[in-house]
Amino acid sequence: MNIDDLKAFVWVAEAGGFSRASAEQRVAQSALSRRVARLESELGIRLVKRDGRGVRLTDQGNLLLERSGGIFAEIDAVKRQMVEHSDEPRGEVTLAMPPTTAQVLAPLIAMEVTERFPEVHLRMLEGFSGAIHNLVVSGRVDLALLYEPEERSDISITPLINEPVYLIVAKDRRSAFPVLNERKVVRFSDLPKLPLILPSKSHSIRSLIERQAIERRLKLNLAFEVDGIRATKAMVQAGLGCTMFSYAAVYEDVNAGRLEVIETMPRLSWTLSLGEPKREDSGRAVQAVRGVILEKLQALKDGGYWRGRFLFR
């Protein structure tokens, strides 16, 4: 069976006619007709019936269309596997990261991969950890950095960094919140006295904070709900409230004197992990990018960008 003939049949079947398939695939209608006719001749069966509105598939045509999806998927998998097992890492790798991590880590990873592995095409996605988790589960990404991922049998989770979560306030606005002037750390029980600017419930840090509040029977003062770290930091700097996040999210702002981080008592923390779909063999390209991620994380930790405890070696 000629693969090009089978492909032509699938195009015609999915388009519902030769003329539409010709326009969609930019292939001459006569060429499509010849390929389908050749396939029918080789198989000794009729696959399509022409009528005034296009084509209708015969029962055998419907069966072949159904089986073709698996055939082409297997061909694509073989191609991908051959590329991934070449001597030099090559192929496409999709990496997803949360915004606070991506803003500093994405360019470092991209530059290193481009220099060391020129045959690897890196595709990056940005999103909150909940959305990223769904991408990993569905297999739509090869690697993902995410916070507090759910343990599942079909994905592999490698804990990387356990980070403290701080209360964050504008450095020149601290006096507007009397409870912050009483001590160097803020007790979790005092959080209801502060207007908080937090992300929506789908965000892992919001879940962490609310879980702690429920355990202590506290009602938080949610002043604003904002999904976006840049907007959140701008509102904190304007004195509209405080937020809670890890040090990495405000590293530059703290160094510039715009924001201040305050420890909580008891200390809260969350874990940044590397997630990936469980596969028999992830391929050289994925392994190469994974190695670069770990190298750059260590470099950022050594440079003071991350506070916390590294969990990998």
Residue, then its C-alpha position, 0 to 999 in steps of 0.5 A: m500500500n502506497i502511503d501517499d495514496l492512503k494519505a490522499f484518501v484520508w484528505v478526500a474523506e475528511a474534506g468530504g470531496f475531491s475539490r475541497a481536499s484539493a483546495e485545502q491541501r494545495v494538490a491538483q484534484s486530478a492527482l488526488s483522484r488518481r491516487v484514490a483510484r490506484l488505492e481502490s485498484e490495489l485493494g480490490i474494493r470501492l472506497v468512495k462513491r461520488d454524488g452531487r454533493g461530494v463523496r460518500l464513503t463505503d463501509q470499507g472506506n469508513l473502516l479504512l479511514e478509522r484504521s488510518g489514524g492509527i497508521f499515521a500516528e505510528i509512522d509519526a512515532v517512528k519518525r520521532q523516535m529515530v530523530e530522538h535517538s540520533d547521535e546528536p540530540r535533535g527534535e522538538v521539546t516543549l517546556a512549560m513554566p509558571p510566569t515567575t520562573a519563566q521570566v528569568l529562567a526561560p532566556l537562560i535555558a533558550m540561550e544554552v540549548t541554542e548554543r549546545f544543542p542547535e538541532v533541538h527546537l525548544r518550544m516554551l509555554e507559560g501558565f499557572s501550575g494548575a494549567i501546566h499540570n493538565l498539560v503534563v497529564s495530557g502529554r502535550v508538554d515534554l517537561a514542566l516546572l510547576y509548584e505543588p503538583e498532584e502525584r499521579s501514576d502517569i507522570s513523573i515528579t522530581p522535587l527541585i526546590n523547597e522555597p519559603v513563602y513570604l509576606i510582601v509589602a511596599k518598602d515605603r508603605r510598611s508603616a500603613f499597616p501597624v501590625l507589621n511594625e510590631r515585630k520583624v516577622v508576621r504571625f499567620s494569625d495576624l494576616p486577617k488584619l492585612p488587606l491581601i492581594l492574592p491570585s484566584k483559587s486555581h493558583s497553588i499559592r492561594s490554595l496553600i494560604e487558604r488551607q493554612a487559614i482554614e486549619r487555624r479557623l481564620k478568615l483572610n481579608l482578601a482585598f483584591e484577586v489578581d492573576g498576574i505577578r506584575a499587576t500584583k506587584a504594582m498594586v502592592q507598591a501602590g499601597l493597596g495591600c500586601t501579597m504572599f509569594s516566594y522570594a524569586a518572584v520579587y528578587e529584582d524589586v527587593n534589590a531595587g528597594r521597592l518591595e520588602v519580604i517579611e517572614t511568617m510564623p510559622r514559616l510557609s513553603w512550597t516546592l518547585s518540581l520538574g514534571e514530565p509524562k511517564r514514557e518508556d524513553s524520553g529521547r536524547a533531546v528531552q534529556a538534554v533540555r532536562g540537564v540544562i534546566l537543572e544546571k540553570l536552576q543551580a546557577l540561579k540558586d548560587g546567585g541568590y535568586w532562589r532562597g530555600r533548600f535544593l532537593f536534587r543533586 
